[in-house]
């Protein structure tokens, strides 16, 4: 899903307002949150694979 799709699904009429609200709440933009979360998920997946081997 895109940030715009998430904004509309959460009831926001404006993706820009959603991004401002998100940043005020979480101290980072939605796109930054997604990128950081993907990196953490990838790291955890790699660690899990190493542990299983």
N, C-alpha and C positions, 0 to 999 in steps of 0.2 A: 504494500500500500504506500501511496505517496503521503507526504505531510498534509497536502490539501485534502485528500480523501479521509485521513484521520480527523482533521479539523471538522469537516462536515459531519462525519459519523458521530463525533462528540457533541454536536449541536452548535458549533460555531458557524456564523454566517460568513466569516472572513478568515482565510488561512493566515493572513498577516497578523490579525488580532490574536489568533490561536498561538502563533509563534511568540508574540510578545508576552502573552499570559504564561506560556510554557517556560520561557526564559526567566520570568520573574519568580516562578514557582520552583524551578529545578536548577537555576543558575547556568543553564546552557541552552542553546537553540535545539529544537527537535532534531535537526539534521546532525548536529554534533553528538547528541545523545545516541542516535542510531549508529553513527560511525564508531563511537566509543564502545557501545554495547556489542557490536559485531566483532570488534577486536577482542573483547573479553571472552565472548562465546567461542571464538576461534582458538584462543589460548587454552581455554578449558577443554575443548575437544582434543587438541593436540596432547595435553597432559593426560587425558583419559586414555587415549590411544597408546601412549607410552607405558602407562601403568598396566594395561591389559597385556602388552607384549611380553 
